[in-house]
Amino acid sequence: MFAASGRLILGWFARAERGLAMGIRQSAQPLGVAIAAVTLPTLGARRLSAPLLFLAVFWLVAAAGEQRAASPYRQPVLWRIHAASALLVVPQFTVATFALVFLVDARGWDAVGAGRLLAVAQACGAAGRLGAGYWSDRAGSRMRPMRILAMTTGIAMLALAAAAASSSAVAVPVLLACGVVAVSTNGLAFTAVAEYAGSAWAGRALGVQNTGQNALAAATPPVLALAIGLVGFGLSFAVVGLFPLAAAALVPVSAERRAAAGADVASTVAASAPDGR
């Protein structure tokens, strides 16, 4: 909590204001101790519950103060990003968990060779995340690249499903492509969540983001293992391919355009005001 408040001061105040702001922040601790020294012994002399109740009231007041910033969850944008990100975890963990099994059991590879291929895929996936981030910076959009990559992931998974069902040799390069593109959207989603939530809500919003993704990540391996055992790789991969396509439909590209247009209008109005005010 103390580290977080210090970081907020660095973000909220200009360099010329941070000394005073940090001094005010630091003065809160001795003032709090002074209040406690005066009140708690007196309250505790009667019964133990009184000082505890007194402290609880302070905590509630502090918590209420943290909620002053308007909640970004009143609009559906963040909810859609969370949902899309969670759906995109399914193909990501499908490839990460079952690619080795697929190569060994369905394609007859040895475990060492399959492991090397997956290492290449993961290294390329890391580069893909960097590329996606750079792309979004240049495009001035997080959501458009995220939607395109989600659609690409869905198409790649469906192609993998068809190749797996027909025992085609193209299954291996398609699997490699899936391993790269399926992991490429994470950075875009996290950046967008932080940007839409704003500094007052970014921590909580990223917590929601992580929770949704972790829930789907934990559910994917056992559910998909059961599905592969029942219907095989081809049909299972086909079902997985529907998740990123659904995610692409949820990505709020239009909302991002409207937000960008509103920001441009605000900048124009501010620039045209007298004395730049």
C-alpha positions as CSV (number, residue, x, y, z in Angstrom):
1,M,0.0,0.0,0.0
2,F,2.8,2.5,0.9
3,A,4.7,1.7,-2.3
4,A,1.6,2.0,-4.4
5,S,0.7,5.4,-3.0
6,G,4.2,6.6,-3.6
7,R,4.0,5.5,-7.2
8,L,0.7,7.3,-7.6
9,I,2.3,10.5,-6.5
10,L,5.0,10.1,-9.1
11,G,2.4,9.6,-11.8
12,W,-0.1,12.3,-10.7
13,F,2.2,15.2,-9.9
14,A,4.8,17.1,-12.0
15,R,8.4,17.2,-10.8
16,A,8.0,20.7,-9.4
17,E,5.1,19.5,-7.2
18,R,6.2,16.0,-6.1
19,G,8.3,17.2,-3.1
20,L,5.3,18.8,-1.4
21,A,3.0,16.0,-2.4
22,M,5.3,13.4,-1.1
23,G,5.8,15.4,2.1
24,I,2.0,15.5,2.6
25,R,1.8,11.8,2.0
26,Q,4.7,11.0,4.4
27,S,3.2,13.3,7.1
28,A,0.1,11.1,7.2
29,Q,1.9,8.4,9.1
30,P,3.0,10.4,12.1
31,L,-0.4,12.2,12.2
32,G,-2.1,8.8,12.2
33,V,0.1,7.7,15.1
34,A,-0.7,10.8,17.0
35,I,-4.4,10.3,16.6
36,A,-4.0,6.7,17.7
37,A,-2.0,7.7,20.7
38,V,-4.7,10.1,21.8
39,T,-7.7,8.0,21.1
40,L,-6.9,4.3,21.4
41,P,-5.8,4.2,25.1
42,T,-8.9,6.1,26.1
43,L,-11.2,3.9,24.1
44,G,-9.4,0.7,25.2
45,A,-9.9,1.6,28.9
46,R,-13.5,0.8,28.6
47,R,-13.6,-2.3,26.4
48,L,-11.4,-3.9,23.8
49,S,-14.1,-3.7,21.0
50,A,-14.2,0.1,21.1
51,P,-10.7,0.8,19.7
52,L,-11.2,-2.0,17.1
53,L,-14.4,-0.5,16.0
54,F,-12.8,2.9,15.8
55,L,-10.0,1.5,13.6
56,A,-12.6,-0.3,11.4
57,V,-14.3,3.0,10.7
58,F,-11.1,4.6,9.5
59,W,-10.5,1.6,7.2
60,L,-14.0,2.0,5.7
61,V,-13.5,5.7,5.2
62,A,-10.2,5.0,3.4
63,A,-11.8,2.4,1.2
64,A,-14.6,4.7,0.3
65,G,-12.1,7.4,-0.6
66,E,-10.5,5.0,-3.0
67,Q,-13.8,4.6,-4.9
68,R,-14.1,8.3,-5.8
69,A,-12.9,7.7,-9.4
70,A,-15.8,6.8,-11.6
71,S,-15.8,3.1,-12.3
72,P,-14.8,2.2,-15.9
73,Y,-17.0,-0.9,-15.6
74,R,-20.1,1.2,-16.1
75,Q,-19.4,0.8,-19.8
76,P,-19.1,-2.6,-21.5
77,V,-15.6,-1.9,-23.1
78,L,-13.5,-3.5,-20.3
79,W,-15.9,-6.4,-19.9
80,R,-15.6,-7.2,-23.6
81,I,-11.8,-7.0,-23.4
82,H,-11.7,-9.3,-20.4
83,A,-14.1,-11.8,-22.1
84,A,-12.1,-11.8,-25.4
85,S,-8.8,-12.2,-23.5
86,A,-10.2,-15.2,-21.6
87,L,-11.4,-16.8,-24.7
88,L,-8.0,-16.4,-26.4
89,V,-6.4,-18.3,-23.6
90,V,-8.1,-21.5,-24.7
91,P,-6.1,-21.9,-28.0
92,Q,-3.0,-20.6,-26.3
93,F,-3.1,-23.3,-23.7
94,T,-4.3,-25.9,-26.1
95,V,-1.2,-25.6,-28.2
96,A,1.1,-25.2,-25.1
97,T,-0.3,-28.3,-23.4
98,F,-1.1,-30.7,-26.3
99,A,1.3,-29.8,-29.1
100,L,3.9,-32.2,-27.8
101,V,1.3,-35.0,-27.4
102,F,-0.1,-34.4,-30.9
103,L,3.4,-34.5,-32.5
104,V,4.4,-37.7,-30.6
105,D,1.1,-39.6,-30.7
106,A,-0.5,-38.5,-33.9
107,R,2.5,-37.6,-36.1
108,G,5.0,-40.1,-34.8
109,W,7.7,-37.7,-33.7
110,D,10.2,-38.5,-31.0
111,A,9.8,-36.4,-27.8
112,V,13.2,-34.7,-28.3
113,G,12.5,-33.4,-31.8
114,A,9.0,-32.4,-30.8
115,G,10.4,-30.4,-27.8
116,R,12.8,-28.6,-30.1
117,L,10.0,-27.6,-32.5
118,L,7.9,-26.3,-29.6
119,A,10.9,-24.3,-28.3
120,V,11.2,-22.6,-31.7
121,A,7.5,-21.9,-31.6
122,Q,7.6,-20.3,-28.2
123,A,10.6,-18.2,-29.1
124,C,8.8,-17.0,-32.2
125,G,5.7,-16.4,-30.0
126,A,7.7,-14.1,-27.7
127,A,8.9,-12.2,-30.8
128,G,5.3,-12.1,-32.0
129,R,4.3,-10.4,-28.8
130,L,6.9,-7.8,-29.4
131,G,5.8,-7.3,-32.9
132,A,2.2,-7.0,-31.9
133,G,3.0,-4.3,-29.4
134,Y,5.0,-2.4,-32.0
135,W,2.2,-2.8,-34.5
136,S,-0.3,-1.4,-32.1
137,D,1.9,1.6,-31.3
138,R,2.3,2.4,-34.9
139,A,-1.3,1.9,-35.8
140,G,-2.5,3.9,-32.8
141,S,-4.8,1.0,-31.9
142,R,-4.8,-2.0,-29.5
143,M,-8.1,-3.4,-30.6
144,R,-7.7,-3.6,-34.3
145,P,-4.5,-5.7,-34.1
146,M,-6.0,-7.8,-31.4
147,R,-9.1,-8.6,-33.5
148,I,-7.0,-9.4,-36.6
149,L,-4.8,-11.7,-34.5
150,A,-7.8,-13.4,-32.9
151,M,-9.3,-14.1,-36.3
152,T,-6.0,-15.4,-37.6
153,T,-5.7,-17.7,-34.5
154,G,-9.2,-19.1,-35.2
155,I,-8.5,-19.7,-38.8
156,A,-5.2,-21.4,-38.0
157,M,-6.8,-23.6,-35.4
158,L,-9.5,-24.7,-37.9
159,A,-6.8,-25.4,-40.4
160,L,-4.9,-27.5,-37.8
161,A,-8.1,-29.3,-37.1
162,A,-8.6,-30.2,-40.8
163,A,-5.0,-31.3,-41.1
164,A,-5.2,-33.4,-38.0
165,A,-8.4,-35.0,-39.1
166,S,-7.0,-35.9,-42.5
167,S,-3.5,-36.9,-41.2
168,S,-2.0,-34.3,-43.5
169,A,1.7,-33.4,-43.4
170,V,0.8,-29.7,-43.3
171,A,-0.4,-30.2,-39.7
172,V,3.2,-29.6,-38.4
173,P,3.8,-26.2,-40.0
174,V,0.2,-25.2,-39.2
175,L,0.8,-26.2,-35.6
176,L,3.9,-24.1,-35.5
177,A,1.9,-21.1,-36.8
178,C,-0.7,-21.7,-34.2
179,G,2.0,-21.7,-31.5
180,V,3.2,-18.3,-32.6
181,V,-0.1,-16.4,-33.3
182,A,-2.0,-17.8,-30.3
183,V,0.2,-16.1,-27.8
184,S,0.6,-12.8,-29.6
185,T,-2.4,-10.9,-28.2
186,N,-1.7,-10.9,-24.4
187,G,0.3,-7.7,-24.4
188,L,-2.3,-5.9,-26.4
189,A,-5.0,-6.9,-24.1
190,F,-3.2,-5.9,-20.9
191,T,-2.1,-2.6,-22.4
192,A,-5.7,-1.8,-23.4
193,V,-7.1,-2.8,-20.0
194,A,-4.7,-0.4,-18.2
195,E,-5.4,2.4,-20.7
196,Y,-9.2,2.1,-20.5
197,A,-9.2,1.7,-16.7
198,G,-7.0,4.7,-16.0
199,S,-4.6,5.0,-13.1
200,A,-7.2,4.9,-10.4
201,W,-8.6,1.5,-11.6
202,A,-5.7,-0.1,-13.5
203,G,-4.7,-2.4,-10.6
204,R,-8.2,-3.7,-10.1
205,A,-8.9,-4.0,-13.8
206,L,-5.7,-6.0,-14.4
207,G,-6.6,-8.2,-11.4
208,V,-9.9,-9.0,-13.1
209,Q,-8.1,-9.6,-16.4
210,N,-5.7,-12.1,-14.7
211,T,-8.5,-13.9,-12.9
212,G,-10.5,-14.5,-16.0
213,Q,-7.5,-15.7,-18.0
214,N,-6.3,-17.9,-15.2
215,A,-9.7,-19.5,-14.8
216,L,-9.9,-20.5,-18.5
217,A,-6.2,-21.5,-18.5
218,A,-6.8,-23.9,-15.6
219,A,-10.0,-25.4,-17.2
220,T,-8.5,-25.9,-20.7
221,P,-6.1,-28.8,-20.2
222,P,-8.4,-31.2,-18.3
223,V,-11.5,-30.5,-20.5
224,L,-9.6,-30.7,-23.7
225,A,-7.8,-33.9,-22.6
226,L,-11.3,-35.5,-22.1
227,A,-12.5,-34.2,-25.4
228,I,-9.4,-35.6,-27.3
229,G,-9.9,-38.9,-25.6
230,L,-13.5,-39.0,-26.7
231,V,-13.5,-37.5,-30.3
232,G,-9.8,-37.2,-31.2
233,F,-7.5,-34.2,-32.1
234,G,-9.3,-33.1,-35.2
235,L,-12.7,-32.3,-33.8
236,S,-11.3,-31.1,-30.5
237,F,-9.1,-28.6,-32.4
238,A,-12.0,-27.5,-34.4
239,V,-14.0,-26.6,-31.3
240,V,-11.0,-24.7,-29.9
241,G,-10.9,-22.7,-33.1
242,L,-14.3,-21.3,-32.4
243,F,-13.1,-19.6,-29.2
244,P,-10.8,-17.0,-30.8
245,L,-13.4,-16.3,-33.5
246,A,-15.9,-15.5,-30.7
247,A,-13.2,-13.4,-29.1
248,A,-12.7,-11.5,-32.3
249,A,-16.4,-10.6,-32.3
250,L,-16.1,-9.3,-28.7
251,V,-13.1,-7.1,-29.2
252,P,-14.4,-3.5,-28.9
253,V,-12.9,-2.0,-32.0
254,S,-15.7,0.5,-32.6
255,A,-15.6,1.7,-29.0
256,E,-11.9,2.3,-29.4
257,R,-12.5,4.4,-32.5
258,R,-15.1,6.5,-30.7
259,A,-12.8,7.0,-27.8
260,A,-10.0,8.1,-30.1
261,A,-12.4,10.4,-31.9
262,G,-13.5,12.0,-28.7
263,A,-9.9,12.5,-27.6
264,D,-9.1,14.2,-30.9
265,V,-12.0,16.5,-30.5
266,A,-11.0,17.4,-27.0
267,S,-7.4,18.1,-28.1
268,T,-8.7,20.3,-30.9
269,V,-11.0,22.3,-28.6
270,A,-8.1,22.7,-26.1
271,A,-5.7,23.9,-28.7
272,S,-8.2,26.4,-30.1
273,A,-9.0,27.9,-26.8
274,P,-7.6,31.4,-25.9
275,D,-4.1,31.2,-24.5
276,G,-4.2,27.4,-25.0
277,R,-6.6,27.0,-22.0
